[in-house]
Amino acid sequence: MSTDSPAETRPPLRLAEMTTVEAAAAVTASPVVIIPAGAFEQHGPGMPLATDTIRAEGVAERVAAGLDGRVVIGPPLPVGVSPHHLAFAGTVTLTTTTLATVVREYVESLHRHGWRKILVVTGHGGNNATLTTVAQDLLTTHPDLQFAWTPVTPLAADVVSEMGVSEVHGHSGEAETAQMLHLAPHLVHHDRLVPGTTATDQLDPLSRLARHGSHPALAVRYDRLSENGVLGDPRWATAEDGRAVVDAVVARVTAFVKEWLDV
């Protein structure tokens, strides 16, 4: 995966590529561990099942590369909470309980070796509730640990709003496709990029209620929201827009980690 952001000064450090001796030294030299988390789920006809993981890894790599060895990338979480996508072939999901257990056991292993600052970068919104729960539990079970998590696209909502997205947009739509065109263009099937649900009046009453943002949350399956699993019109996505989104996310996460390193 390319790491060509202007802020980068060295290749990102990956725990997976270290020996155990190097890992022991990294506890002090690289006190923040970033864990990329994603999903294994449908992303419409034109993008791969690993889209969310690829985007999370892209952000993690760029943040780590720009922090001059002070951050190490830990083991990824390539499968997330995706039951709402199971009507589409290829989707693999964990339950919230399983994901929470895996995250906690990753954290407990890293904590045992001395790391005290762990950041999960998740490209999949379906993981958010579980990560919030884990963060609360860790306050009790590991009071000396600092656990943070962040989404990807919502961190650059202002940039996305300037892209001219559809009234209904999101999964496999303009913003996600743009990011993939920047991060992994070889995995995007341009000839298969087709619009999905793009307007509120295309949604049935329950789906409209679920997509409304200013009242209680309501979960519905994606095959109810969109026949092809797409929200928005990915045909209008560009690599330039994707770079703008990714650069904004990387800058904001990097600023947070820099301040965190001094705490």
Backbone as numpy.savetxt, mean C-alpha at the origin, in Angstrom:
# Nx Ny Nz CAx CAy CAz Cx Cy Cz
12.75 -3.58 -9.73 11.91 -2.39 -9.73 12.79 -1.14 -9.73
12.44 -0.15 -10.51 13.25 1.05 -10.63 13.27 1.83 -9.34
14.41 2.44 -9.02 14.53 3.34 -7.87 15.22 4.61 -8.34
14.52 5.38 -9.20 15.14 6.51 -9.86 14.67 7.86 -9.34
14.09 7.88 -8.14 13.64 9.14 -7.58 14.82 10.06 -7.34
14.68 11.38 -7.59 15.79 12.30 -7.40 16.32 12.31 -5.97
15.47 11.93 -4.97 15.90 12.00 -3.58 16.79 10.81 -3.19
16.88 9.81 -4.03 17.60 8.61 -3.66 19.11 8.82 -3.74
19.82 8.28 -2.76 21.27 8.42 -2.74 21.99 7.08 -2.74
21.30 6.01 -2.44 21.92 4.68 -2.41 20.83 3.64 -2.55
21.20 2.42 -2.94 20.17 1.37 -3.04 19.53 1.12 -1.69
18.26 0.76 -1.67 17.61 0.48 -0.39 18.18 -0.78 0.26
18.24 -0.77 1.58 18.70 -1.94 2.32 17.53 -2.89 2.54
17.74 -4.17 2.27 16.70 -5.16 2.45 17.18 -6.22 3.44
16.40 -6.45 4.46 16.75 -7.44 5.46 16.93 -8.81 4.82
16.12 -9.11 3.81 16.17 -10.42 3.17 17.52 -10.71 2.51
18.25 -9.66 2.15 19.53 -9.83 1.46 20.71 -9.82 2.41
20.46 -9.64 3.72 21.53 -9.58 4.70 21.82 -10.95 5.29
23.03 -11.12 5.76 23.36 -12.27 6.59 22.89 -11.97 8.01
22.90 -12.97 8.87 22.49 -12.74 10.25 23.44 -11.77 10.95
24.73 -11.78 10.58 25.70 -10.84 11.17 25.36 -9.41 10.75
25.03 -9.25 9.46 24.66 -7.91 8.97 23.36 -7.44 9.60
22.42 -8.35 9.80 21.15 -7.99 10.42 21.36 -7.50 11.85
22.26 -8.13 12.58 22.54 -7.71 13.95 23.08 -6.28 13.97
23.94 -5.97 13.02 24.50 -4.61 12.95 23.44 -3.60 12.52
22.50 -4.05 11.69 21.47 -3.14 11.18 20.51 -2.67 12.25
20.39 -3.41 13.33 19.50 -2.99 14.41 19.88 -1.59 14.89
21.17 -1.33 14.97 21.64 -0.01 15.39 21.77 0.95 14.22
22.32 0.48 13.11 22.57 1.36 11.97 21.28 1.75 11.24
20.31 0.86 11.24 19.04 1.08 10.52 17.89 0.81 11.48
17.60 1.74 12.38 16.64 1.47 13.47 15.18 1.43 13.08
14.86 1.80 11.83 13.47 1.73 11.37 13.33 0.61 10.36
12.34 -0.26 10.57 12.02 -1.31 9.60 10.73 -0.93 8.89
10.78 -0.93 7.56 9.57 -0.71 6.77 9.09 -2.04 6.21
7.84 -2.35 6.47 7.23 -3.58 5.95 6.21 -3.21 4.88
6.47 -3.55 3.61 5.48 -3.28 2.56 4.34 -4.31 2.66
3.12 -3.83 2.63 1.96 -4.71 2.69 1.06 -4.44 1.50
0.50 -5.49 0.96 -0.37 -5.30 -0.19 -1.52 -6.26 -0.18
-1.81 -6.81 -1.34 -2.92 -7.74 -1.50 -2.66 -8.60 -2.72
-3.44 -9.67 -2.82 -3.38 -10.57 -3.97 -4.80 -10.67 -4.48
-5.17 -9.70 -5.30 -6.59 -9.57 -5.67 -6.73 -8.98 -7.07
-7.90 -9.17 -7.62 -8.19 -8.65 -8.95 -7.98 -7.15 -9.03
-7.42 -6.71 -10.14 -7.32 -5.29 -10.45 -7.79 -5.04 -11.87
-8.98 -5.57 -12.16 -9.58 -5.37 -13.46 -8.88 -6.16 -14.54
-9.28 -5.96 -15.80 -8.71 -6.72 -16.91 -7.28 -6.34 -17.26
-6.83 -5.17 -16.80 -5.57 -4.65 -17.31 -4.40 -4.62 -16.36
-4.59 -4.98 -15.08 -3.47 -4.90 -14.14 -3.35 -6.17 -13.31
-2.14 -6.43 -12.79 -1.87 -7.71 -12.12 -2.48 -7.80 -10.73
-2.60 -9.04 -10.26 -3.15 -9.31 -8.95 -2.30 -8.71 -7.83
-1.01 -8.52 -8.08 -0.10 -8.00 -7.06 0.04 -6.48 -7.09
-0.87 -5.80 -7.75 -0.77 -4.34 -7.90 -0.53 -3.63 -6.58
-1.28 -3.95 -5.55 -1.15 -3.23 -4.28 0.19 -3.48 -3.61
0.70 -4.69 -3.74 2.01 -5.01 -3.17 3.12 -4.29 -3.93
3.01 -4.27 -5.24 4.02 -3.59 -6.07 4.08 -2.11 -5.72
2.93 -1.49 -5.54 2.92 -0.06 -5.20 3.51 0.18 -3.81
3.17 -0.67 -2.84 3.72 -0.52 -1.50 5.23 -0.72 -1.50
5.70 -1.72 -2.25 7.13 -1.96 -2.33 7.85 -0.80 -3.01
7.21 -0.23 -4.05 7.81 0.90 -4.72 8.03 2.08 -3.80
7.03 2.36 -2.97 7.16 3.45 -2.00 8.22 3.11 -0.96
8.17 1.89 -0.42 9.14 1.49 0.61 10.57 1.59 0.09
10.80 1.14 -1.13 12.14 1.20 -1.71 12.64 2.63 -1.83
11.79 3.52 -2.27 12.20 4.90 -2.47 12.43 5.63 -1.16
11.61 5.34 -0.17 11.82 5.93 1.15 13.14 5.43 1.74
13.34 4.12 1.69 14.57 3.55 2.26 15.80 4.05 1.53
15.73 4.15 0.21 16.88 4.59 -0.57 17.24 6.04 -0.30
16.26 6.85 0.06 16.51 8.26 0.31 16.96 8.58 1.72
17.04 7.57 2.58 17.39 7.82 3.98 18.76 7.27 4.36
19.59 7.06 3.36 21.02 6.81 3.54 21.33 5.71 4.55
20.61 4.59 4.40 20.92 3.43 5.22 20.32 3.43 6.61
19.52 4.42 6.95 18.93 4.49 8.29 17.65 3.66 8.40
17.20 3.14 7.26 15.97 2.34 7.22 16.26 1.04 6.49
15.67 -0.04 6.97 15.81 -1.33 6.29 14.41 -1.84 5.92
14.30 -2.45 4.75 13.03 -3.02 4.32 12.92 -4.44 4.85
11.86 -4.71 5.59 11.65 -6.02 6.16 10.87 -6.93 5.24
10.43 -8.08 5.74 9.67 -9.03 4.91 8.33 -8.45 4.50
7.94 -8.59 3.24 6.67 -8.04 2.80 5.48 -8.86 3.28
4.32 -8.26 3.19 3.05 -8.93 3.45 2.29 -8.93 2.12
2.50 -9.94 1.27 1.98 -9.91 -0.09 0.50 -10.27 -0.25
-0.11 -10.81 0.82 -1.53 -11.16 0.77 -2.23 -10.42 1.89
-3.36 -9.80 1.58 -4.07 -9.02 2.57 -5.51 -9.47 2.76
-6.31 -8.56 3.27 -7.71 -8.83 3.56 -8.55 -8.41 2.35
-8.99 -9.39 1.56 -9.66 -9.10 0.28 -10.92 -9.92 0.03
-11.73 -10.21 1.03 -12.92 -11.02 0.77 -13.91 -10.34 -0.18
-13.85 -9.02 -0.23 -14.76 -8.26 -1.10 -14.42 -8.42 -2.58
-13.30 -9.05 -2.89 -12.90 -9.27 -4.29 -12.99 -10.74 -4.71
-13.47 -11.60 -3.84 -13.42 -13.04 -4.12 -14.28 -13.50 -5.29
-15.19 -12.67 -5.76 -15.99 -13.05 -6.93 -15.15 -13.04 -8.20
-13.94 -12.47 -8.14 -13.07 -12.34 -9.31 -11.94 -13.35 -9.22
-11.68 -14.04 -10.32 -10.69 -15.11 -10.36 -9.30 -14.63 -9.95
-8.60 -15.48 -9.22 -7.23 -15.21 -8.82 -7.09 -14.57 -7.46
-8.14 -13.97 -6.96 -8.06 -13.30 -5.66 -7.79 -14.31 -4.55
-6.84 -13.99 -3.70 -6.51 -14.79 -2.52 -6.62 -13.85 -1.32
-7.24 -14.32 -0.25 -7.44 -13.43 0.89 -7.06 -14.09 2.20
-6.72 -13.25 3.17 -6.58 -13.66 4.56 -7.78 -13.11 5.32
-8.12 -13.73 6.44 -9.09 -13.12 7.33 -8.39 -12.01 8.10
-9.17 -11.13 8.70 -8.58 -10.08 9.52 -7.79 -10.68 10.67
-8.28 -11.78 11.22 -7.59 -12.43 12.34 -6.23 -12.96 11.90
-6.18 -13.58 10.72 -4.91 -14.13 10.23 -3.91 -13.01 9.94
-4.35 -11.96 9.26 -3.43 -10.86 8.97 -2.91 -10.24 10.26
-3.79 -10.03 11.22 -3.35 -9.46 12.49 -2.31 -10.34 13.16
-2.51 -11.65 13.11 -1.56 -12.58 13.71 -0.21 -12.52 13.00
-0.25 -12.50 11.68 1.01 -12.44 10.92 1.76 -11.14 11.20
1.05 -10.02 11.19 1.71 -8.74 11.47 2.33 -8.76 12.87
1.57 -9.23 13.86 2.09 -9.26 15.22 3.32 -10.16 15.32
3.29 -11.30 14.62 4.43 -12.22 14.71 5.65 -11.69 13.97
5.44 -10.97 12.86 6.56 -10.25 12.24 7.17 -9.28 13.25
6.28 -8.48 13.85 6.73 -7.44 14.78 7.44 -8.05 15.98
6.89 -9.12 16.53 7.50 -9.74 17.70 8.88 -10.29 17.38
9.06 -10.84 16.19 10.38 -11.34 15.79 11.38 -10.19 15.67
10.97 -9.12 15.01 11.86 -7.97 14.85 12.17 -7.33 16.20
11.16 -7.26 17.05 11.34 -6.69 18.40 12.34 -7.53 19.20
12.26 -8.82 19.07 13.17 -9.72 19.81 14.63 -9.43 19.47
14.87 -9.02 18.22 16.25 -8.75 17.78 16.69 -7.32 18.05
15.77 -6.49 18.55 16.18 -5.15 18.98 15.54 -3.99 18.26
14.78 -4.23 17.19 14.15 -3.11 16.51 12.96 -2.59 17.33
12.82 -1.28 17.39 11.76 -0.66 18.18 10.89 0.30 17.37
11.22 0.51 16.11 10.42 1.38 15.24 10.08 0.61 13.97
8.79 0.35 13.77 8.35 -0.45 12.62 7.22 0.29 11.92
7.36 0.43 10.61 6.37 1.14 9.80 5.85 0.20 8.72
4.54 0.01 8.68 3.92 -0.76 7.60 3.39 0.21 6.55
3.81 0.02 5.31 3.29 0.79 4.18 2.34 -0.12 3.43
1.05 0.19 3.45 0.07 -0.70 2.82 -0.53 -0.07 1.56
-0.46 -0.83 0.48 -1.07 -0.38 -0.76 -2.52 -0.80 -0.88
-3.04 -1.49 0.13 -4.39 -2.04 0.08 -5.23 -1.52 1.23
-6.31 -0.83 0.91 -7.16 -0.26 1.94 -7.85 -1.29 2.81
-8.03 -2.50 2.30 -8.66 -3.55 3.08 -7.85 -3.98 4.28
-6.58 -3.58 4.34 -5.73 -3.91 5.48 -5.82 -2.89 6.61
-6.41 -1.74 6.32 -6.34 -0.62 7.26 -6.91 -0.94 8.64
-8.11 -1.51 8.67 -8.76 -1.76 9.95 -7.93 -2.71 10.81
-7.35 -3.73 10.17 -6.54 -4.69 10.90 -5.29 -4.04 11.46
-4.64 -3.19 10.67 -3.43 -2.52 11.14 -3.73 -1.59 12.31
-4.88 -0.94 12.27 -5.28 -0.08 13.38 -5.46 -0.90 14.65
-6.09 -2.06 14.53 -6.30 -2.94 15.68 -4.97 -3.43 16.25
-4.07 -3.85 15.37 -2.76 -4.32 15.82 -2.02 -3.21 16.55
-2.07 -1.99 16.01 -1.38 -0.87 16.63 -1.89 -0.64 18.06
-3.20 -0.74 18.24 -3.76 -0.55 19.58 -3.32 -1.66 20.53
-3.35 -2.90 20.05 -2.94 -4.03 20.89 -1.47 -3.94 21.30
-0.63 -3.48 20.38 0.81 -3.40 20.68 1.12 -2.37 21.75
0.26 -1.38 21.92 0.47 -0.40 22.99 0.48 -1.09 24.35
-0.27 -2.17 24.46 -0.34 -2.92 25.71 0.72 -4.01 25.79
0.86 -4.78 24.70 1.76 -5.93 24.75 3.23 -5.57 24.58
3.52 -4.48 23.87 4.90 -4.07 23.62 5.03 -2.56 23.81
4.94 -2.07 25.06 4.92 -0.64 25.31 6.19 0.10 24.88
7.28 -0.63 24.69 8.52 0.02 24.27 8.66 0.07 22.75
7.66 -0.46 22.04 7.69 -0.50 20.58 6.90 0.67 20.00
7.41 1.25 18.92 6.68 2.29 18.20 6.26 1.70 16.85
4.95 1.51 16.69 4.42 0.88 15.48 3.57 1.89 14.73
3.91 2.11 13.47 3.17 3.06 12.64 2.75 2.38 11.35
1.72 2.89 10.71 1.34 2.38 9.40 0.79 3.53 8.57
0.88 3.36 7.27 0.36 4.39 6.37 -0.20 3.76 5.09
-1.28 4.32 4.56 -1.73 3.90 3.23 -0.83 4.55 2.18
-1.06 4.23 0.93 -0.30 4.84 -0.16 -1.12 5.96 -0.80
-2.06 5.64 -1.66 -2.77 6.66 -2.43 -3.43 7.75 -1.58
-4.11 7.42 -0.46 -4.75 8.49 0.32 -3.77 9.53 0.84
-2.50 9.19 0.94 -1.51 10.14 1.42 -1.25 11.25 0.38
-1.66 11.00 -0.85 -1.51 11.99 -1.92 -2.86 12.36 -2.51
-3.87 12.47 -1.67 -5.22 12.77 -2.14 -5.29 14.08 -2.90
-4.49 15.06 -2.50 -4.49 16.35 -3.18 -3.96 16.22 -4.60
-2.97 15.37 -4.79 -2.41 15.15 -6.13 -3.41 14.41 -7.00
-4.06 13.40 -6.42 -5.05 12.63 -7.17 -6.21 13.52 -7.62
-6.62 14.44 -6.76 -7.77 15.30 -7.09 -7.48 16.20 -8.29
-6.20 16.42 -8.57 -5.81 17.26 -9.70 -5.70 16.47 -11.01
-5.93 15.16 -10.94 -5.78 14.32 -12.12 -7.02 14.30 -13.01
-8.13 14.87 -12.54 -9.35 14.81 -13.31 -9.98 13.44 -13.28
-10.05 12.85 -12.08 -10.59 11.50 -11.93 -12.11 11.49 -12.09
-12.66 10.32 -12.32 -14.10 10.15 -12.48 -14.83 10.45 -11.18
-16.14 10.66 -11.28 -16.95 10.89 -10.09 -16.80 9.71 -9.12
-16.91 8.51 -9.64 -16.60 7.30 -8.86 -15.24 6.81 -9.33
-14.32 6.69 -8.42 -12.98 6.24 -8.80 -12.35 5.56 -7.60
-11.24 4.89 -7.83 -10.56 4.19 -6.75 -9.90 2.93 -7.25
-10.45 1.78 -6.91 -9.81 0.51 -7.21 -9.62 0.31 -8.71
-8.37 0.13 -9.11 -8.00 -0.11 -10.51 -8.34 1.07 -11.43
-8.61 2.21 -10.83 -8.98 3.38 -11.61 -7.78 4.22 -12.00
-8.03 5.51 -12.16 -7.01 6.41 -12.68 -5.74 6.45 -11.82
-5.90 6.60 -10.50 -4.74 6.79 -9.64 -3.89 5.53 -9.51
-4.53 4.38 -9.30 -3.75 3.15 -9.18 -3.07 2.79 -10.49
-3.78 2.97 -11.59 -3.19 2.65 -12.89 -2.01 3.57 -13.19
-2.16 4.84 -12.86 -1.06 5.78 -13.08 0.17 5.38 -12.30
-0.02 4.96 -11.06 1.13 4.52 -10.25 1.81 3.31 -10.87
1.01 2.38 -11.37 1.60 1.19 -12.00 2.32 1.54 -13.30
1.80 2.50 -14.04 2.47 2.93 -15.27 3.83 3.54 -14.96
3.97 4.11 -13.78 5.25 4.66 -13.35 6.16 3.58 -12.77
5.60 2.72 -11.90 6.41 1.77 -11.16 6.69 0.46 -11.90
5.71 -0.03 -12.65 5.86 -1.34 -13.32 5.08 -1.34 -14.63
5.45 -0.49 -15.56 4.68 -0.36 -16.80 4.59 -1.66 -17.60
5.58 -2.53 -17.44 5.58 -3.79 -18.20 4.47 -4.73 -17.75
3.85 -4.45 -16.61 2.77 -5.31 -16.11 1.38 -4.76 -16.39
1.33 -3.61 -17.05 0.05 -2.99 -17.38 -0.31 -3.34 -18.83
-1.48 -3.92 -19.03 -1.95 -4.28 -20.36 -2.78 -3.12 -20.91
-2.13 -2.25 -21.66 -2.79 -1.03 -22.14 -4.05 -1.33 -22.94
-4.00 -2.38 -23.72 -5.14 -2.70 -24.58 -6.33 -3.25 -23.81
-6.13 -3.57 -22.54 -7.21 -4.12 -21.72 -7.71 -3.13 -20.68
-7.17 -1.92 -20.68 -7.63 -0.91 -19.73 -8.99 -0.39 -20.19
-10.00 -0.68 -19.40 -11.37 -0.29 -19.75 -12.02 0.36 -18.55
-12.97 1.25 -18.78 -13.65 1.89 -17.65 -14.52 0.88 -16.91
-14.71 1.15 -15.64 -15.65 0.38 -14.83 -16.80 1.29 -14.44
-17.15 1.29 -13.19 -18.16 2.22 -12.68 -17.52 3.59 -12.54
-18.08 4.58 -13.19 -17.48 5.92 -13.17 -18.40 6.99 -12.60
-19.68 6.67 -12.41 -20.64 7.67 -11.93 -21.57 7.06 -10.89
-22.02 7.90 -9.98 -22.89 7.42 -8.90 -24.17 6.80 -9.42
-24.70 7.35 -10.52 -25.98 6.82 -11.01 -25.84 5.42 -11.63
-24.62 4.91 -11.74 -24.42 3.54 -12.20 -24.49 2.54 -11.05
-24.52 3.02 -9.83 -24.55 2.16 -8.65 -25.98 1.88 -8.21
-26.21 0.69 -7.68 -27.53 0.41 -7.12 -27.65 1.13 -5.76
-28.83 1.22 -5.19 -29.02 2.01 -3.96 -28.09 1.62 -2.81
-27.91 0.30 -2.59 -27.04 -0.12 -1.51 -25.59 0.28 -1.77
-25.15 0.15 -3.01 -23.77 0.53 -3.36 -23.56 2.03 -3.23
-24.57 2.82 -3.62 -24.47 4.27 -3.44 -24.31 4.61 -1.97
-25.07 3.92 -1.14 -24.98 4.15 0.30 -23.59 3.79 0.82
-23.05 2.68 0.33 -21.73 2.24 0.77 -20.62 3.20 0.35
-20.80 3.85 -0.81 -19.76 4.76 -1.32 -19.86 6.16 -0.76
-20.93 6.46 -0.05 -21.11 7.78 0.54 -20.15 7.91 1.72
-19.42 9.00 1.79 -18.36 9.07 2.79 -18.67 9.73 4.10
-19.87 10.24 4.31 -20.12 11.03 5.51 -21.16 10.40 6.43
-21.13 9.08 6.54 -22.02 8.39 7.47 -21.42 7.04 7.82
-22.08 6.21 8.60 -21.49 4.92 8.98 -20.99 4.10 7.79
-19.88 3.41 8.02 -19.28 2.59 6.96 -20.13 1.35 6.69
-20.21 1.00 5.42 -20.97 -0.18 4.99 -20.14 -0.94 3.97
-19.84 -2.20 4.25 -19.03 -3.01 3.34 -19.91 -3.74 2.34
-19.50 -3.69 1.06 -20.18 -4.46 0.02 -19.13 -5.11 -0.87
-19.52 -6.15 -1.59 -18.60 -6.83 -2.49 -18.33 -5.97 -3.72
-17.14 -6.15 -4.30 -16.78 -5.35 -5.47 -17.53 -5.76 -6.72
-18.00 -7.01 -6.78 -18.78 -7.39 -7.95 -20.14 -6.70 -7.93
-20.54 -6.16 -6.80 -21.75 -5.36 -6.74 -21.47 -3.91 -7.14
-20.27 -3.43 -6.82 -19.90 -2.07 -7.16 -19.56 -1.92 -8.64
-18.99 -2.97 -9.23 -18.50 -2.87 -10.61 -18.47 -4.25 -11.26
-19.03 -4.35 -12.44 -19.07 -5.63 -13.14 -17.69 -6.15 -13.47
-16.76 -5.26 -13.79 -15.41 -5.70 -14.16 -14.37 -5.44 -13.06
-14.83 -5.00 -11.90 -13.93 -4.80 -10.77 -13.20 -3.48 -10.77
-13.53 -2.59 -11.69 -12.84 -1.31 -11.82 -13.74 -0.17 -11.35
-13.18 0.74 -10.58 -13.87 1.98 -10.21 -13.10 3.14 -10.83
-13.67 3.76 -11.83 -12.98 4.83 -12.54 -12.68 4.45 -13.97
-11.87 5.28 -14.63 -11.53 5.04 -16.03 -10.01 5.05 -16.20
-9.39 3.88 -16.16 -7.93 3.81 -16.21 -7.33 4.21 -17.55
-8.15 4.38 -18.57 -7.61 4.75 -19.89 -6.95 6.13 -19.85
-7.34 6.96 -18.90 -6.80 8.32 -18.84 -5.57 8.43 -17.96
-5.14 7.33 -17.38 -3.97 7.37 -16.50 -2.69 7.57 -17.31
-1.74 8.28 -16.70 -0.44 8.48 -17.33 0.67 8.19 -16.34
1.82 7.84 -16.86 2.98 7.59 -16.01 3.40 8.87 -15.28
3.19 10.01 -15.93 3.55 11.29 -15.31 2.71 11.53 -14.07
1.41 11.25 -14.17 0.55 11.37 -12.99 0.97 10.38 -11.92
1.33 9.19 -12.33 1.78 8.19 -11.37 3.02 8.63 -10.63
3.96 9.21 -11.36 5.17 9.71 -10.71 4.83 10.80 -9.70
3.90 11.68 -10.05 3.52 12.76 -9.13 2.91 12.20 -7.84
2.07 11.17 -7.99 1.46 10.56 -6.81 2.53 9.88 -5.96
3.36 9.06 -6.59 4.38 8.32 -5.85 5.37 9.28 -5.20
5.80 10.31 -5.91 6.74 11.27 -5.34 6.16 11.97 -4.12
4.88 12.31 -4.19 4.24 12.97 -3.04 4.18 12.04 -1.84
3.80 10.79 -2.08 3.72 9.82 -0.98 5.10 9.60 -0.38
6.10 9.40 -1.22 7.47 9.17 -0.74 7.96 10.36 0.07
7.72 11.57 -0.41 8.17 12.77 0.31 7.53 12.86 1.69
6.25 12.53 1.77 5.53 12.66 3.04 5.91 11.57 4.03
6.10 10.36 3.53 6.55 9.28 4.41 7.98 9.54 4.87
8.82 9.99 3.95 10.22 10.28 4.29 10.31 11.36 5.36
9.51 12.41 5.22 9.52 13.49 6.22 9.14 12.95 7.59
8.12 12.07 7.61 7.71 11.46 8.88 8.84 10.64 9.48
9.48 9.79 8.67 10.52 8.91 9.19 11.72 9.71 9.67
12.10 10.75 8.96 13.22 11.59 9.40 12.96 12.16 10.78
11.76 12.67 10.99 11.42 13.20 12.31 11.37 12.09 13.35
10.85 10.94 12.95 10.74 9.78 13.84 12.10 9.32 14.31
13.08 9.34 13.42 14.44 8.90 13.76 15.05 9.75 14.86
14.59 10.98 14.98 15.14 11.90 15.99 14.39 11.84 17.31
13.30 11.06 17.35 12.51 10.99 18.59 13.09 9.95 19.53
